[in-house]
Amino acid sequence: MYGKYHGVGTFEWPDGSVYKGEWENCRENGNGKFTGVNGTIYEGSWKDGKYHGQGQLGTPDGGMYRGTFK
């Protein structure tokens, strides 16, 4: 499957944001962690490149949500 992200790996955007985790069909799918340059951190389940399922989201102002994402 040349040219497609599939499996486990790390992707870094030009702004310095990083995703480490599972990929399927070039999208974040499965479990992974996103760290944004603004201080946002999400760790948990992903579906088609979006937070989906159980996870936790930390915000730059110190807020934290743990639970279900859709």
C-alpha positions in Angstrom: 0.0 0.0 0.0 2.6 2.6 -1.1 1.7 6.2 -0.3 -1.0 5.4 2.3 -0.6 5.7 6.0 -1.6 2.4 7.6 -0.5 0.8 10.8 1.2 2.6 13.7 3.3 5.7 13.2 3.9 9.4 13.9 3.0 12.4 11.8 4.2 15.9 12.5 2.5 19.0 10.9 4.6 22.0 9.8 3.3 24.0 12.8 4.8 21.4 15.2 1.6 19.6 16.1 2.2 15.8 16.4 0.0 12.7 16.2 1.3 9.3 17.4 -0.8 6.3 17.0 -2.8 4.0 14.7 -3.6 4.8 11.1 -6.0 3.3 8.5 -6.5 4.6 5.0 -4.4 7.8 5.6 -6.5 8.8 8.7 -6.2 8.6 12.4 -8.1 5.4 13.3 -7.8 3.4 16.5 -5.8 4.7 19.5 -3.5 7.7 19.4 -2.3 10.9 21.0 -2.4 14.4 19.5 -0.3 17.2 20.9 -1.0 20.6 19.5 1.4 23.5 19.6 -1.2 25.6 21.5 -1.1 23.1 24.4 -4.1 21.0 23.5 -3.6 17.3 24.2 -6.0 14.5 23.2 -5.4 10.9 24.0 -7.8 8.1 23.2 -9.8 6.6 20.4 -10.0 8.1 16.9 -12.3 7.4 13.9 -11.7 8.8 10.4 -9.4 11.5 11.7 -11.6 12.7 14.6 -11.9 12.1 18.3 -14.4 9.3 18.7 -15.0 6.9 21.6 -13.3 7.0 24.9 -10.6 9.6 25.5 -9.3 12.6 27.4 -8.8 16.1 26.2 -6.6 18.6 28.0 -6.9 22.3 27.1 -4.2 25.0 27.3 -6.0 26.7 30.2 -5.7 23.5 32.3 -9.1 22.1 31.7 -9.6 18.4 31.3 -12.5 16.3 29.9 -12.5 12.5 30.2 -15.3 10.6 28.6 -17.0 9.8 25.3 -16.4 11.7 22.1 -18.6 11.6 19.0 
